[in-house]
Amino acid sequence: MRLASKLTLALVLVMCAALGLYGYLSVRRERALFEADMRRDEHLIGIALRAAVVETWRRDGMGQALQLLDEMSEREDGVRFRWVWLDAPAGDRFAPALPAAEIAELSHGTEVFRLEREGDKSGRFYTYAPVAVEPGRAGAIEISESLEEEETYVQASVVNTVVTIVALAALSGLLAMTFGQVLVGRPTRRLVDKARRIGEGDLGGPLLLPQRDELGRIAHEINAMCEHLAEARERAARETTARIAALEQLRHADRLTTVGKLASGLAHELGTPLNVVGGRAKMIARGLPQEEAAESARIIAEQADRMTKIIRQLLDFARRRVAQKAPADLAHIARQTLALLEPLARRRSVTLRLDEAAGGAAHAEVDSGQMQQVLTNLIMNGMQSMKRGGELTVRVERAEARPPADHGGAAGEHVAVRVTDGGEGVAPENIPRIFEPFFTTKNVGEGTGLGLSVSYGIVREHGGWIEVESELGKGSTFTVYLAPSGQDGADGAG
């Protein structure tokens, strides 16, 4: 129900209640006035009739006096007159229809009035006028009048009151509805429409309400709120753009730091083919038979292709590019990453292994370059913790998992990439802080504290999360959980 309708209904109900109470009190007042008139009229009739009865009784006797009362009853429409003896026993034709207390009051010369109702339109009003006609015996004239005329009058008053209430309620309701629509309904609809447009993101077009009341003030405040929201939106957009640019620069800086470390590991990989190329070139320069020269040229070409491939991998990893998500096989990304880090791992006496048993196709909607950066950071973090070398395993699988509370979402199947090392592990008190920017437990020169933080941000932007299991002296396992893409279901069906 709309506000204008509620106000109209409330007004009509209050008016009906007030008019109903007024009508009820008016009917009671009319009834009281009608009965007061009857009492006054019968009192005057009793005074006049009492003198006539006394005179007739004394002159002509009791019979003529009673006949006079009968004639008066026949002459007056609706009024009856009867003689009563106060000492007459019950059931006697002259016995009064009064209780003993009122008979005693009447015997002392006081008029008695009595109202008896038998139904909606029946009943009579009795007046007893004391008359002294015989010494030692008290009598009275009973004057009774029907209440039918009163009830008819009262019912007419009730009908008039009800009609008046209905008419006034209808008129006031119509006026209240009209003014309610003009003063409340239309402005409210405009406020609702403005609020709906704000909810849809439309902050333009100020709401103009000419009225100077609470609704007009609300409209003014809504317009001011829209202005503040528009300013906050622009400010948030600028801050978001700056934040994205800063994150991208941070990630690129982390990538370049990793490239520097990879370059030291790839130097040996490039040195071997360069020596081969140099040696074969010198042999060709000294003069070789055609077949041996051709063989040396073939070997030089192979080594050049090998060096080109290594440099291309390094350049692809270091290149800045816009994130482009697409279904990708995480096991394939893991193989590429392990191949890139293999030279650095050999220098640290670390064996990199992809768990082939779980390394089947596990697709997720990711940016391959960013996901390779995540795996590179996690693997290098594991290698740096393995001071005495050992084996580092990357396992890609499908696993049931429940997202953490701060991430939200229901439990279900996810793609899990686990990086397990045999390093020194992380102290329990440091685990909650390992993803904070610039937090590191490594020796000076081994880390900037950005790798895990950058990886954490990339995974969260991909709708996933990272879990850590670590024990001092026994190593750590970093698990990246991502939502699977629809391509896995197609692969499984095939």
C-alpha positions in Angstrom: 0.0 0.0 0.0 1.3 3.4 -1.0 2.0 6.2 1.5 -0.8 8.4 0.2 -3.3 5.6 0.5 -2.1 4.8 4.0 -2.5 8.5 5.0 -5.9 8.6 3.4 -7.0 5.4 5.2 -5.7 6.6 8.5 -7.5 10.0 8.1 -10.8 8.3 7.1 -10.5 5.8 10.0 -9.8 8.6 12.5 -12.6 10.7 11.1 -15.0 7.8 11.2 -14.0 7.1 14.8 -14.4 10.8 15.8 -17.7 11.2 14.0 -19.0 7.8 15.4 -18.2 8.9 18.9 -19.9 12.3 18.2 -22.9 10.5 16.8 -23.1 8.1 19.8 -22.9 11.0 22.2 -25.5 12.9 20.2 -27.9 10.0 20.2 -27.5 9.6 23.9 -28.1 13.4 24.4 -31.2 13.2 22.2 -32.6 10.3 24.1 -31.9 12.0 27.4 -33.6 15.2 26.2 -36.6 13.2 24.9 -37.0 11.5 28.2 -36.6 14.8 30.1 -39.4 16.2 27.9 -41.6 13.2 28.7 -40.9 13.6 32.4 -41.7 17.3 32.3 -44.9 16.8 30.2 -46.2 14.0 32.5 -45.3 16.1 35.6 -47.5 18.9 34.3 -50.2 16.5 33.2 -50.1 14.9 36.7 -50.5 18.3 38.4 -53.5 19.2 36.3 -55.1 15.8 36.5 -54.5 15.4 40.2 -56.7 18.5 40.9 -59.5 17.2 38.6 -59.5 13.8 40.1 -59.6 15.1 43.7 -62.5 17.4 42.8 -64.4 14.7 41.0 -63.7 12.2 43.8 -65.0 14.5 46.5 -68.0 15.6 44.5 -69.1 12.5 42.7 -67.2 9.6 44.3 -64.5 7.1 43.3 -66.4 5.7 40.3 -66.7 9.0 38.5 -63.0 9.7 39.2 -61.9 6.4 37.7 -64.2 7.0 34.7 -62.5 10.4 34.3 -59.1 8.6 34.1 -60.5 6.2 31.5 -61.8 9.0 29.4 -58.4 10.7 29.5 -56.7 7.5 28.4 -59.0 7.3 25.4 -58.5 10.9 24.5 -54.7 11.1 24.7 -53.0 9.0 22.0 -50.3 6.8 23.4 -50.8 7.9 27.0 -52.6 5.8 29.6 -54.0 6.9 33.0 -54.7 4.5 35.9 -55.5 4.8 39.5 -53.4 2.8 42.0 -53.6 2.2 45.8 -50.2 2.0 47.4 -51.4 -0.6 49.9 -53.0 -2.8 47.3 -51.6 -6.4 47.2 -49.7 -7.6 44.2 -52.0 -8.9 41.5 -54.8 -6.5 42.4 -56.0 -4.2 39.5 -55.1 -1.2 41.6 -51.6 -2.4 42.7 -48.7 -0.2 41.5 -45.9 -1.9 39.4 -43.2 -0.5 41.7 -40.7 -2.0 44.0 -41.2 -1.4 47.8 -38.6 1.3 48.0 -40.3 3.5 45.4 -43.7 2.8 46.9 -42.3 4.1 50.2 -41.0 7.2 48.5 -44.3 7.7 46.8 -46.2 7.4 50.1 -44.3 10.4 51.4 -45.8 12.6 48.6 -42.9 12.5 46.2 -43.5 11.9 42.5 -41.8 8.7 41.1 -40.6 8.3 37.5 -39.8 4.8 36.1 -38.6 3.7 32.7 -39.3 0.1 31.6 -38.0 -1.3 28.3 -39.0 -4.6 26.9 -37.4 -4.5 23.4 -36.1 -2.3 20.7 -39.4 -0.5 20.1 -41.4 -1.5 23.2 -41.5 -0.2 26.7 -43.2 2.6 28.6 -42.3 5.6 30.7 -44.2 5.7 34.0 -45.0 8.7 36.2 -46.7 8.2 39.6 -48.3 11.4 41.0 -49.4 10.9 44.7 -53.1 11.9 45.4 -54.7 12.2 48.9 -58.4 11.4 48.5 -59.2 9.3 51.6 -57.9 9.8 55.1 -55.5 7.0 56.2 -55.1 5.5 52.7 -52.5 6.7 50.0 -53.3 6.6 46.4 -51.7 7.8 43.1 -52.3 8.4 39.5 -50.2 6.2 37.2 -49.4 8.0 33.9 -47.6 5.8 31.3 -46.5 6.8 27.8 -45.2 4.4 25.0 -41.5 4.7 24.1 -42.1 3.8 20.4 -42.0 7.4 19.3 -38.7 7.8 21.1 -37.2 4.8 19.5 -38.4 5.9 16.1 -36.8 9.3 16.7 -33.6 7.8 18.0 -33.3 5.4 15.0 -33.9 8.3 12.6 -31.1 10.2 14.4 -28.8 7.1 14.1 -29.5 6.8 10.4 -28.9 10.5 9.8 -25.7 10.3 11.8 -24.4 7.2 9.8 -25.3 8.9 6.5 -23.5 12.0 7.6 -20.4 10.0 8.7 -20.3 8.1 5.4 -20.7 11.2 3.4 -18.0 13.1 5.3 -15.7 10.1 5.2 -16.1 9.7 1.5 -15.6 13.4 0.8 -12.6 13.7 3.2 -11.1 10.5 1.8 -11.4 11.8 -1.8 -9.9 15.1 -0.9 -7.1 13.4 1.1 -6.4 11.0 -1.8 -6.2 13.9 -4.2 -4.0 16.1 -2.1 -2.0 13.0 -1.0 -1.2 12.1 -4.6 -0.2 15.7 -5.4 1.8 16.4 -2.2 3.0 12.9 -1.4 2.4 10.4 -4.1 4.0 12.1 -7.1 7.1 13.4 -5.2 7.5 9.9 -3.6 7.4 8.2 -7.0 10.0 10.7 -8.3 12.2 10.0 -5.3 11.8 6.2 -5.8 12.7 6.6 -9.5 15.8 8.7 -8.6 16.8 6.1 -6.0 16.4 3.3 -8.6 18.6 5.2 -11.1 21.2 5.8 -8.4 21.2 2.0 -7.8 21.8 1.4 -11.5 24.7 3.8 -11.4 23.1 6.9 -13.0 24.1 9.8 -10.9 23.2 12.5 -13.4 20.0 14.5 -13.7 19.3 16.3 -10.4 15.8 15.8 -8.8 13.9 19.0 -8.6 10.9 19.2 -6.2 9.4 22.6 -5.9 7.8 21.9 -2.5 9.4 23.2 0.7 8.7 20.3 3.0 10.4 17.1 4.2 10.2 15.5 0.8 11.8 18.6 -0.8 14.6 18.4 1.7 15.1 14.7 1.0 15.3 15.5 -2.7 17.9 18.2 -1.9 20.0 15.8 0.2 19.7 13.1 -2.6 21.1 15.5 -5.1 23.9 16.4 -2.8 24.6 12.7 -2.2 24.7 12.1 -6.0 27.3 14.9 -6.3 29.4 13.4 -3.6 29.1 9.9 -5.1 30.1 11.2 -8.5 33.1 12.9 -7.0 33.9 9.7 -5.0 33.5 7.6 -8.2 35.9 9.8 -10.1 38.4 9.7 -7.3 38.0 6.0 -6.9 38.5 5.5 -10.6 41.7 7.6 -10.5 42.9 5.7 -7.5 42.1 2.4 -9.0 43.9 3.3 -12.2 46.9 4.4 -10.2 46.8 1.3 -8.0 46.6 -1.0 -11.1 49.5 0.8 -12.6 51.5 0.5 -9.4 50.7 -3.2 -9.1 51.7 -3.7 -12.7 55.0 -1.9 -12.1 55.5 -3.9 -9.0 54.9 -7.2 -10.8 57.2 -6.1 -13.6 59.9 -5.1 -11.2 59.5 -8.5 -9.5 59.7 -10.2 -12.9 62.8 -8.3 -13.8 64.4 -9.3 -10.5 63.6 -12.9 -11.3 65.1 -12.4 -14.8 68.3 -11.2 -13.3 68.5 -14.4 -11.2 67.6 -16.5 -14.2 70.2 -14.8 -16.4 73.0 -15.9 -14.0 71.7 -19.5 -14.3 71.4 -19.3 -18.1 74.9 -17.9 -18.5 76.3 -21.4 -18.3 73.6 -22.7 -20.6 74.6 -20.1 -23.2 78.3 -20.6 -22.6 78.4 -24.2 -23.8 76.7 -23.7 -27.2 78.8 -20.5 -27.7 82.0 -22.6 -27.2 80.7 -25.2 -29.7 79.9 -22.5 -32.2 83.3 -20.8 -31.8 85.2 -24.1 -32.2 83.3 -25.2 -35.2 83.6 -21.8 -36.9 87.4 -21.9 -36.4 87.6 -25.4 -37.9 85.7 -24.2 -40.9 88.0 -21.2 -41.2 91.1 -23.4 -41.3 89.6 -25.3 -44.2 87.8 -28.6 -43.9 86.6 -31.1 -46.5 83.2 -30.3 -47.8 81.4 -33.0 -45.8 83.1 -32.0 -42.5 82.4 -28.3 -43.2 78.7 -29.1 -43.8 78.5 -31.1 -40.6 80.2 -28.3 -38.6 77.7 -25.8 -40.2 74.8 -28.0 -39.2 76.1 -28.2 -35.6 76.5 -24.4 -35.5 72.9 -23.9 -36.7 71.6 -26.3 -34.0 73.5 -24.5 -31.2 72.3 -21.1 -32.5 68.7 -22.4 -32.4 69.3 -23.6 -28.9 70.6 -20.2 -27.8 67.8 -18.5 -29.6 65.2 -20.6 -27.8 66.8 -19.9 -24.4 66.9 -16.1 -25.0 63.3 -16.1 -26.3 62.1 -17.8 -23.1 63.9 -15.2 -21.0 62.5 -12.3 -23.1 59.0 -13.7 -23.1 59.1 -14.0 -19.3 60.5 -10.4 -18.9 58.1 -8.7 -21.4 55.4 -6.5 -20.0 52.0 -7.2 -21.4 48.3 -6.8 -20.7 46.6 -9.6 -18.8 44.6 -11.8 -21.1 42.7 -14.7 -19.5 41.9 -17.8 -21.5 41.5 -21.5 -20.8 45.0 -22.9 -20.3 46.5 -26.3 -19.2 48.3 -25.6 -15.9 50.4 -28.7 -16.3 51.8 -27.3 -19.6 52.5 -24.0 -17.9 54.3 -25.9 -15.1 56.5 -27.8 -17.6 57.5 -24.5 -19.3 58.3 -22.9 -16.0 60.4 -25.9 -14.9 62.3 -25.9 -18.2 63.1 -22.2 -17.7 64.3 -22.7 -14.1 66.2 -25.9 -14.8 69.7 -24.2 -15.2 69.3 -22.2 -12.0 68.2 -25.3 -10.2 71.2 -27.3 -11.3 73.5 -24.6 -9.9 71.8 -25.0 -6.5 71.9 -28.8 -6.7 68.1 -28.9 -6.8 66.2 -31.4 -8.9 62.9 -30.1 -10.4 60.2 -32.7 -10.9 56.7 -32.5 -12.3 54.4 -35.2 -10.9 53.5 -36.8 -14.1 50.9 -39.0 -12.4 48.9 -35.9 -11.6 50.1 -33.8 -14.4 47.2 -34.5 -16.8 45.1 -31.8 -18.4 43.8 -29.5 -15.7 42.4 -26.3 -17.3 41.6 -23.0 -15.7 40.8 -19.5 -17.0 44.1 -17.7 -16.5 46.7 -15.4 -18.0 49.5 -17.8 -18.9 52.2 -15.2 -18.4 51.0 -14.2 -15.0 50.5 -17.8 -13.9 54.0 -18.6 -15.0 55.2 -15.7 -12.9 53.3 -17.1 -9.9 54.9 -20.6 -10.4 58.3 -19.1 -10.9 58.1 -17.1 -7.7 56.9 -20.2 -5.7 59.6 -22.5 -7.2 62.4 -20.0 -6.7 61.2 -19.4 -3.2 61.4 -23.1 -2.6 64.9 -23.5 -4.2 66.3 -20.6 -2.1 65.1 -22.4 1.1 66.9 -25.6 0.1 70.4 -24.7 1.2 71.7 -28.3 0.8 69.8 -29.0 -2.4 67.3 -31.8 -2.9 64.1 -32.4 -4.9 61.4 -29.9 -5.5 58.1 -31.2 -6.8 55.3 -29.5 -8.7 52.0 -31.4 -8.7 48.9 -30.4 -10.7 45.6 -32.1 -9.8 41.9 -31.7 -9.3 41.0 -31.5 -5.6 37.9 -30.7 -3.4 38.5 -27.6 -1.4 36.6 -24.9 0.6 37.6 -21.3 0.0 38.8 -19.4 3.1 36.4 -17.2 5.0 37.8 -13.9 3.6 37.5 -15.3 0.0 33.9 -16.6 0.3 32.2 -19.2 -1.8 31.1 -22.8 -1.4 33.2 -25.9 -1.3 33.7 -27.7 -4.6 36.2 -29.1 -7.1 39.2 -26.9 -7.9 42.4 -27.1 -9.9 45.3 -27.3 -7.4 48.9 -26.6 -8.2 51.2 -27.7 -5.3 54.8 -26.7 -5.0 56.6 -28.8 -2.4 60.2 -28.2 -1.4 62.5 -29.9 1.2 63.9 -26.7 2.5 64.1 -25.1 6.0 60.4 -24.4 6.3 58.6 -21.3 7.8 58.2 -20.7 11.5 54.5 -20.8 12.5 54.5 -17.2 13.7 55.7 -16.0 10.3 53.1 -17.9 8.2 50.4 -15.2 8.6 52.8 -12.6 7.3 54.6 -14.3 4.4 52.3 -12.7 1.8 52.8 -9.2 3.1 54.9 -6.9 0.8 58.6 -6.7 1.6 58.3 -9.3 4.4 61.1 -11.9 4.0 63.1 -14.3 6.2 65.8 -14.8 3.6 69.4 -13.6 3.8 70.3 -10.2 2.5 70.5 -10.2 -1.2 68.4 -13.3 -1.7 65.0 -11.8 -1.8 63.0 -8.5 -1.8 59.9 -9.8 -0.1 57.8 -9.1 -3.2 57.6 -12.5 -4.8 55.0 -14.1 -2.6 53.0 -10.9 -2.3 52.8 -10.4 -6.1 51.9 -14.1 -6.5 49.2 -13.8 -3.9 47.7 -10.7 -5.7 47.7 -12.4 -9.1 46.0 -15.5 -7.8 43.3 -13.5 -6.0 42.7 -11.5 -9.2 42.1 -14.9 -10.9 39.5 -15.8 -8.3 41.7 -18.2 -6.4 43.7 -18.4 -3.2 47.0 -19.8 -1.9 47.4 -22.1 1.1 50.6 -22.8 2.9 51.7 -25.9 4.9 55.1 -25.7 6.5 57.2 -27.3 9.2 60.6 -26.1 10.3 63.3 -28.3 9.1 61.0 -30.4 6.8 60.0 -28.0 4.0 56.9 -26.3 2.8 54.0 -26.8 0.4 52.4 -23.9 -1.4 49.1 -24.8 -3.0 47.4 -22.5 -5.6 43.6 -23.2 -5.9 41.8 -22.0 -9.1 38.3 -22.6 -10.4 38.4 -25.1 -13.3 37.3 -24.0 -16.7 34.6 -25.7 -18.7 37.2 -27.2 -21.0 38.0 -29.8 -18.4 34.6 -31.3 -18.6 34.9 -31.5 -22.4 38.3 -33.2 -22.1 36.9 -35.6 -19.6 34.0 -36.4 -21.8 36.2 -37.1 -24.7 
